[in-house]
Amino acid sequence: MSEPMAIVAALPEREFVRPEDLGVYVKYAEKILRNQAKEGHLHHIHGNIYYKGVQTRYGMTQPRTEDVIAAVLRDHSYGYTSWTVTNYLGISTQVPARTHIAVTGSYKPVIKSVHVSNRSNLLRRSLSVMEINVLEILRNYPSFVEYEWSEALEGIKAAIEYAKDSPTWGFDIDNLVGVVAAEKHQNTRVMFDRFYNDFTN
């Protein structure tokens, strides 16, 4: 087995990889990843991001869309929106044809299967994915939600509890207070007052 193949073979499956992860000179790592992707040992995701799936008789498995989003937007602040966020949090049964995300600041979409909405409130950069998810639900409420407020609130609470130990999906309602004050969308501010009162009592 050649050195490039041995390096890639040693990588864990179901993981994203970048040149700096290989422990060799970056330019050499870029060449290794590029060539190994051409030979079908990796998936090229975007830029210098690759994915090592599980090899099957039908080829290498693909990463989930939400994992691609997390990898590509690693250095960006984002959350889910529209039907995507309400479906993820269990307050809608609708499954959108495309994944919808809200990205803080100016961001040019690079994932074809993902619809991007930009949000101008840069204070959102301090928030987790779950905290932005909640803002997006409040921003659009009652759109995209199939339940009355009391049921929707319980669904949001359950989702927050389920993801509480995640480093990127953790939730602290106090983190939202200052951010919401800078939100331009009036419904976000109005619904947050209602949410804060109901969530904390």
HELIX and SHEET records of a PDB file:
HELIX    1   1 GLU A    3  ALA A    9  1                                   7    
HELIX    2   2 PRO A   19  ASP A   21  5                                   3    
HELIX    3   3 VAL A   26  LYS A   38  1                                  13    
HELIX    4   4 THR A   65  VAL A   72  1                                   8    
HELIX    5   5 SER A   82  TYR A   88  1                                   7    
HELIX    6   6 LEU A  122  SER A  126  5                                   5    
HELIX    7   7 VAL A  129  ASN A  140  1                                  12    
HELIX    8   8 TRP A  149  TYR A  162  1                                  14    
HELIX    9   9 ASP A  174  ALA A  181  1                                   8    
HELIX   10  10 GLN A  186  THR A  200  1                                  15    
SHEET    1   A 3 GLU A  15  VAL A  17  0                                        
SHEET    2   A 3 ILE A  49  LYS A  52 -1                                        
SHEET    3   A 3 HIS A  43  HIS A  46 -1                                        
SHEET    1   B 2 GLN A  55  THR A  56  0                                        
SHEET    2   B 2 GLY A  59  MET A  60 -1                                        
SHEET    1   C 3 TYR A  78  TYR A  80  0                                        
SHEET    2   C 3 THR A  99  THR A 104 -1                                        
SHEET    3   C 3 VAL A 114  ARG A 119  1                                        
END                                                                             
